[in-house]
């Protein structure tokens, strides 16, 4: 399992490979239309960001996957006092990967230490 918390965690070779795959997806979308079949992306946006959240959701759907999650901290159990760590552990039981945006710097890194599934940092105060 590998998390993506900071772009600096990737080597130049890994970035080049990601760009190569992205270009292939754009050139041959049908080849990838079921790549994430039966996979679930959880979008946990503790901070509003329509464009970022929708880009993750659209990408997952283009790859044949499903999306669960929330777009506001007020609609999550953290609004009634549940810790982010507990939320991450629970959501990890229902998803294959989590895209997380949080207003607190380092929150996605902390979440990655508690998660049973990969975390993608979709934004914190560092990014």
C-alpha positions in Angstrom: 0.0 0.0 0.0 1.3 3.4 -0.9 -0.1 6.8 0.1 0.4 10.0 -1.9 0.8 12.8 0.6 3.3 15.0 -1.2 4.4 15.2 -4.8 8.0 15.3 -3.4 7.5 11.7 -2.2 7.6 10.6 -5.9 10.8 10.1 -7.9 11.2 11.8 -11.3 10.8 8.4 -12.9 7.5 7.8 -11.0 6.2 11.2 -12.1 7.2 10.5 -15.7 5.4 7.2 -15.5 2.3 8.9 -14.1 2.3 11.4 -17.0 2.8 8.6 -19.5 -0.2 6.7 -18.1 -2.3 9.8 -18.0 -1.5 10.5 -21.6 -2.4 7.0 -22.5 -5.7 7.3 -20.7 -6.6 10.5 -22.6 -5.6 8.9 -25.9 -7.4 5.5 -25.3 -10.1 6.1 -22.7 -12.0 2.9 -23.6 -8.9 0.8 -22.7 -9.2 2.1 -19.1 -13.0 2.4 -18.8 -13.2 -0.6 -16.4 -9.8 -0.3 -14.7 -11.4 0.5 -11.4 -14.4 -1.8 -11.7 -15.8 -2.8 -8.3 -13.4 -0.2 -6.6 -14.6 2.6 -4.3 -13.0 6.0 -3.8 -14.0 7.8 -0.7 -13.8 11.6 -1.0 -13.5 13.1 2.5 -13.5 16.8 2.1 -13.3 18.5 5.5 -12.9 21.8 3.6 -14.9 22.9 0.6 -13.4 22.5 -2.8 -15.8 21.8 -5.6 -13.3 21.6 -8.5 -10.9 19.3 -6.7 -13.6 17.0 -5.3 -15.4 16.7 -8.6 -12.2 16.0 -10.5 -11.5 13.1 -8.3 -15.0 11.8 -8.6 -15.1 12.2 -12.3 -11.8 10.5 -12.8 -12.9 7.5 -10.7 -16.2 7.2 -12.7 -14.3 7.5 -16.0 -12.2 4.5 -14.8 -15.4 2.5 -14.0 -15.3 2.9 -10.2 -17.7 4.2 -7.6 -17.5 7.2 -5.3 -18.7 7.6 -1.7 -18.0 10.4 0.8 -18.9 13.8 1.8 -18.2 17.4 0.7 -18.4 19.2 4.0 -17.1 18.4 7.5 -20.5 19.5 8.8 -22.0 16.4 7.1 -19.6 14.0 8.7 -19.4 12.5 12.2 -16.6 14.8 13.1 -19.3 17.5 13.5 -20.5 15.6 16.5 -17.0 15.0 17.9 -15.7 11.9 16.2 -11.9 12.1 15.6 -10.5 12.2 12.1 -8.6 9.1 12.9 -11.8 7.2 13.7 -13.4 8.5 10.5 -10.5 7.3 8.5 -10.5 3.8 10.1 -14.2 3.5 9.5 -14.2 4.8 5.9 -11.3 2.5 5.1 -13.6 -0.4 5.8 -15.9 0.8 3.0 -13.5 2.0 0.4 -10.4 1.0 -1.6 -8.8 4.4 -1.5 -9.4 7.8 0.1 -9.0 11.3 -1.3 -8.8 13.7 1.7 -8.8 17.4 1.9 -8.4 19.1 5.3 -7.8 22.6 6.5 -5.2 21.5 9.1 -1.7 21.1 7.8 -0.5 17.5 8.0 -3.9 16.0 8.6 -3.7 13.7 5.5 -0.2 12.5 6.7 -1.7 11.7 10.1 -4.6 10.0 8.4 -2.2 7.9 6.4 -0.7 6.5 9.6 -4.2 5.3 10.7 -5.6 4.1 7.4 -5.9 0.6 6.1 -6.2 1.9 2.5 -4.1 4.4 0.6 -4.7 8.1 1.2 -4.3 10.7 -1.5 -3.8 14.2 -0.1 -6.3 16.4 -2.0 -5.1 19.4 -0.1 -4.1 20.7 3.3 -2.4 23.9 4.3 0.9 22.7 2.9 -0.4 22.1 -0.6 
